[in-house]
Protein backbone atom coordinates (compact mmCIF):
# COMPACT_ATOMS: atom_id res chain seq x y z
CA UNK A 1 0.00 0.00 0.00
CA UNK A 2 2.84 2.43 0.79
CA UNK A 3 4.50 1.81 -2.58
CA UNK A 4 1.27 2.70 -4.43
CA UNK A 5 1.01 5.94 -2.44
CA UNK A 6 4.66 6.76 -3.11
CA UNK A 7 4.26 6.13 -6.85
CA UNK A 8 1.16 8.35 -6.93
CA UNK A 9 2.97 11.16 -5.12
CA UNK A 10 5.97 10.87 -7.48
CA UNK A 11 3.67 10.96 -10.51
CA UNK A 12 1.91 14.07 -9.22
CA UNK A 13 5.20 15.83 -8.48
CA UNK A 14 6.62 14.97 -11.90
CA UNK A 15 3.44 16.22 -13.55
CA UNK A 16 3.73 19.53 -11.72
CA UNK A 17 7.48 19.90 -12.37
CA UNK A 18 7.20 19.10 -16.08
CA UNK A 19 4.15 21.30 -16.56
CA UNK A 20 2.07 18.42 -17.84
CA UNK A 21 -1.65 18.90 -17.94
CA UNK A 22 -4.27 16.59 -16.60
CA UNK A 23 -5.44 14.60 -19.66
CA UNK A 24 -9.06 15.22 -18.66
CA UNK A 25 -8.52 18.98 -18.95
CA UNK A 26 -7.17 18.64 -22.51
CA UNK A 27 -10.46 17.64 -24.11
CA UNK A 28 -11.30 18.02 -27.73
CA UNK A 29 -13.66 16.59 -30.29
CA UNK A 30 -13.72 16.56 -34.07
CA UNK A 31 -16.31 17.02 -36.78
CA UNK A 32 -16.41 16.43 -40.55
CA UNK A 33 -18.11 18.90 -42.91
CA UNK A 34 -18.16 18.98 -46.71
CA UNK A 35 -19.42 22.20 -48.27
CA UNK A 36 -17.81 22.62 -51.66
CA UNK A 37 -14.22 23.74 -52.05
CA UNK A 38 -12.54 23.01 -48.73
CA UNK A 39 -10.44 26.20 -48.78
CA UNK A 40 -13.38 28.46 -47.96
CA UNK A 41 -14.96 26.10 -45.42
CA UNK A 42 -11.58 25.74 -43.69
CA UNK A 43 -11.05 29.51 -43.57
CA UNK A 44 -14.52 30.33 -42.25
CA UNK A 45 -14.53 27.66 -39.52
CA UNK A 46 -11.01 28.58 -38.35
CA UNK A 47 -12.42 31.95 -37.23
CA UNK A 48 -14.69 30.45 -34.56
CA UNK A 49 -13.74 30.60 -30.86
CA UNK A 50 -13.04 27.10 -29.57
CA UNK A 51 -11.85 25.75 -32.92
CA UNK A 52 -8.36 24.38 -32.38
CA UNK A 53 -7.55 23.30 -35.94
CA UNK A 54 -9.14 22.70 -39.32
CA UNK A 55 -7.64 20.29 -41.83
CA UNK A 56 -8.69 20.12 -45.47
CA UNK A 57 -9.05 16.63 -46.87
CA UNK A 58 -11.27 13.98 -48.38
CA UNK A 59 -13.90 11.58 -47.06
CA UNK A 60 -16.97 9.64 -48.16
CA UNK A 61 -15.27 7.69 -50.92
CA UNK A 62 -13.95 4.22 -51.63
CA UNK A 63 -10.25 4.81 -52.46
CA UNK A 64 -7.66 4.82 -49.67
CA UNK A 65 -5.37 7.88 -49.54
CA UNK A 66 -6.74 9.62 -52.63
CA UNK A 67 -4.93 12.49 -54.30
CA UNK A 68 -6.55 15.78 -55.29
CA UNK A 69 -6.37 14.77 -58.94
CA UNK A 70 -8.10 11.46 -58.22
CA UNK A 71 -10.85 13.14 -56.20
CA UNK A 72 -11.40 15.75 -58.94
CA UNK A 73 -11.85 12.96 -61.47
CA UNK A 74 -15.05 12.01 -59.62
CA UNK A 75 -14.07 8.36 -59.63
CA UNK A 76 -13.08 7.94 -55.95
CA UNK A 77 -16.47 8.97 -54.55
CA UNK A 78 -14.87 11.39 -52.07
CA UNK A 79 -16.05 14.84 -51.12
CA UNK A 80 -13.73 17.73 -50.37
CA UNK A 81 -14.14 17.94 -46.63
CA UNK A 82 -12.71 19.56 -43.53
CA UNK A 83 -11.97 17.97 -40.19
CA UNK A 84 -12.55 20.46 -37.38
CA UNK A 85 -10.89 19.82 -34.02
CA UNK A 86 -12.61 21.86 -31.34
CA UNK A 87 -13.06 22.32 -27.60
CA UNK A 88 -16.63 21.24 -26.76
CA UNK A 89 -16.45 23.29 -23.53
CA UNK A 90 -16.15 26.42 -25.72
CA UNK A 91 -18.23 25.59 -28.79
CA UNK A 92 -20.80 22.86 -29.30
CA UNK A 93 -21.12 20.52 -32.23
CA UNK A 94 -24.54 22.05 -32.97
CA UNK A 95 -22.99 25.56 -33.10
CA UNK A 96 -20.31 24.33 -35.52
CA UNK A 97 -22.90 22.61 -37.72
CA UNK A 98 -25.10 25.72 -37.68
CA UNK A 99 -22.19 27.86 -38.85
CA UNK A 100 -21.39 25.27 -41.51
CA UNK A 101 -24.92 25.69 -42.92
CA UNK A 102 -24.45 29.47 -42.89
CA UNK A 103 -21.15 29.52 -44.82
CA UNK A 104 -22.12 27.37 -47.80
CA UNK A 105 -25.26 26.85 -49.87
CA UNK A 106 -26.90 23.64 -48.61
CA UNK A 107 -29.56 23.85 -51.34
CA UNK A 108 -27.35 23.18 -54.37
CA UNK A 109 -26.65 19.59 -55.32
CA UNK A 110 -23.01 18.75 -56.10
CA UNK A 111 -22.05 22.38 -56.49
CA UNK A 112 -20.82 25.46 -54.64
CA UNK A 113 -20.42 28.63 -56.67
CA UNK A 114 -18.51 27.84 -59.87
CA UNK A 115 -17.30 24.46 -58.58
CA UNK A 116 -19.31 21.52 -59.96
CA UNK A 117 -19.04 17.79 -59.31
CA UNK A 118 -19.87 15.23 -56.64
CA UNK A 119 -16.66 16.14 -54.79
CA UNK A 120 -18.28 19.54 -54.05
CA UNK A 121 -21.42 18.09 -52.47
CA UNK A 122 -22.86 19.37 -49.22
CA UNK A 123 -22.49 16.69 -46.54
CA UNK A 124 -22.13 16.14 -42.83
CA UNK A 125 -20.32 13.00 -41.79
CA UNK A 126 -21.40 12.19 -38.24
CA UNK A 127 -19.57 10.00 -35.73
CA UNK A 128 -22.25 9.74 -33.06
CA UNK A 129 -26.03 9.55 -32.82
CA UNK A 130 -25.93 12.94 -31.05
CA UNK A 131 -24.15 14.54 -34.02
CA UNK A 132 -26.64 12.98 -36.40
CA UNK A 133 -29.57 14.27 -34.33
CA UNK A 134 -28.09 17.79 -34.15
CA UNK A 135 -27.62 17.88 -37.94
CA UNK A 136 -31.15 16.57 -38.57
CA UNK A 137 -32.60 19.22 -36.25
CA UNK A 138 -30.74 22.01 -38.08
CA UNK A 139 -31.87 20.70 -41.47
CA UNK A 140 -35.46 20.57 -40.20
CA UNK A 141 -35.17 24.15 -39.01
CA UNK A 142 -33.84 25.28 -42.40
CA UNK A 143 -36.64 23.44 -44.20
CA UNK A 144 -39.16 25.16 -41.92
CA UNK A 145 -37.58 28.44 -43.08
CA UNK A 146 -38.25 27.42 -46.68
CA UNK A 147 -34.84 26.12 -47.72
CA UNK A 148 -34.73 22.96 -49.88
CA UNK A 149 -31.72 21.44 -48.16
CA UNK A 150 -29.89 18.71 -50.11
CA UNK A 151 -27.12 18.16 -47.56
CA UNK A 152 -26.20 14.50 -47.29
CA UNK A 153 -26.02 13.00 -43.79
CA UNK A 154 -23.78 9.95 -43.63
CA UNK A 155 -21.83 8.03 -41.05
CA UNK A 156 -18.20 9.11 -41.01
CA UNK A 157 -15.78 7.09 -43.07
CA UNK A 158 -11.98 7.47 -43.07
CA UNK A 159 -10.75 11.04 -43.45
CA UNK A 160 -7.63 11.61 -45.55
CA UNK A 161 -5.80 14.94 -45.17
CA UNK A 162 -5.30 16.75 -48.46
CA UNK A 163 -1.89 17.64 -49.82
CA UNK A 164 0.09 20.27 -47.89
CA UNK A 165 -0.52 23.02 -50.46
CA UNK A 166 -4.27 22.85 -49.69
CA UNK A 167 -3.83 23.52 -45.96
CA UNK A 168 -4.42 27.10 -44.72
CA UNK A 169 -4.86 28.07 -48.36
CA UNK A 170 -6.21 31.57 -47.86
CA UNK A 171 -3.49 32.41 -45.35
CA UNK A 172 -0.79 31.41 -47.83
CA UNK A 173 -2.58 32.85 -50.89
CA UNK A 174 -3.96 36.23 -49.80
CA UNK A 175 -6.35 37.86 -52.21
CA UNK A 176 -7.63 34.57 -53.63
CA UNK A 177 -11.43 34.66 -54.00
CA UNK A 178 -13.85 32.44 -52.11
CA UNK A 179 -17.45 31.40 -52.65
CA UNK A 180 -18.04 30.94 -48.91
CA UNK A 181 -19.73 33.90 -47.26
CA UNK A 182 -21.92 33.85 -44.16
CA UNK A 183 -25.66 33.94 -44.79
CA UNK A 184 -27.82 33.89 -41.66
CA UNK A 185 -30.24 31.24 -42.99
CA UNK A 186 -31.61 30.37 -39.56
CA UNK A 187 -32.76 33.96 -39.05
CA UNK A 188 -33.92 34.66 -42.62
CA UNK A 189 -36.66 32.81 -44.51
CA UNK A 190 -35.85 31.62 -48.02
CA UNK A 191 -37.11 33.89 -50.80
C-alpha positions, 0 to 999 in steps of 0.5 A, a space after each residue: 500500500 505504501 509503494 502505491 502511495 509513493 508512486 502516486 505522489 511521485 507521478 503528481 510531483 513529476 506532472 507539476 514539475 514538467 508542466 504536464 496537464 491533466 489529460 481530462 482537462 485537454 479535451 477536444 472533439 472533431 467534426 467532418 463537414 463537406 461544403 464545396 471547395 474546402 479552402 473556404 470552409 476551412 477559412 470560415 470555420 477557423 475563425 470560430 472561438 473554440 476551434 483548435 484546428 481545421 484540416 482540409 481533406 477527403 472523405 466519403 469515398 472508396 479509395 484509400 489515400 486519394 490524391 486531389 487529382 483522383 478526387 477531382 476525377 469524380 471516380 473515388 467517390 470522395 467529397 472535399 471535406 474539412 476535419 474540425 478539431 474543437 473544444 466542446 467546452 467552448 463551442 458545441 457541435 450544434 454551433 459548428 454545424 449551424 455555422 457550416 450551414 451558414 457559410 455554404 449553400 446547402 440547397 445546391 446539389 453537387 455544387 458550390 459557386 462555380 465548382 461543380 461535381 460530386 466532390 463539391 457536395 454538401 455533406 455532414 459525416 457524423 460519428 455519433 447519434 448525437 451529431 446525427 440528431 443535431 444535424 437533422 434538427 438544423 436541417 429541419 429548421 432550415 426546411 421550416 424556413 423554406 430552404 430545400 436542403 440537399 445536404 447528405 447526412 452519412 456516417 463518417 468514413 476514413 478522413 484523408 488529409 489533403 496535400 500540404 498546399 491545400 492547408 491554410 490556403 487563404 493564409 498562404 494565398 492572400 487575395 484569392 477569391 472564395 465562394 463561402 460567405 456567411 448567410 444567416 439562414 436560420 434567421 432569414 426565410 428563403 425567398 
